[in-house]
Amino acid sequence: MEAACSIRAAGEADLAAVARITAAAYGLYVAEFGAPPVPMTDDHAARIARGETFLAEIAHDPVGLVSLELHDDHALVFSVAVDPPSQGRGLAGALLRFAESRARGAGRRELRLYTNARMTRNIAIYLAHGFRETGRRPHPHRTGWTLVDMAKTLDRP
């Protein structure tokens, strides 16, 4: 069942909500990985200032986010995070579709992302939403971590 949500650009006043959702969504991996996943250590304020972070809200309550970087030949989903109490309601799919729409609107034909190989639930979500695995590589800054690169070709609008 997909929850009805609205998605809007995050503003400076949303910094605490972005940090809270990110910490809640990725925090369960800290013990398993031995360190926080990269989105937990990201400069959320800078990403918000660049217009890259978007919040999903249900009844004006922030429950998820997507951070999207536009590059010359693709768009990169840096992070998708859903507050654990709101997971399982289709919000990740809504955020991914939003990212696809933004990428298409910016003239990009490919949406990319990468995730930790141990985040198998996330990989399954991405595969279910049309992404394909394009490779695996060692994390450049975290010894012993493997990243899974994924991409989705976007149809023209």
Helices and strands as residue ranges (DSSP letters): E 6-9, G 12-14, H 15-26, G 27-29, H 30-33, H 38-41, H 44-49, E 53-58, E 61-70, E 75-82, G 84-86, H 91-105, E 110-116, H 120-128, E 132-138, E 146-153
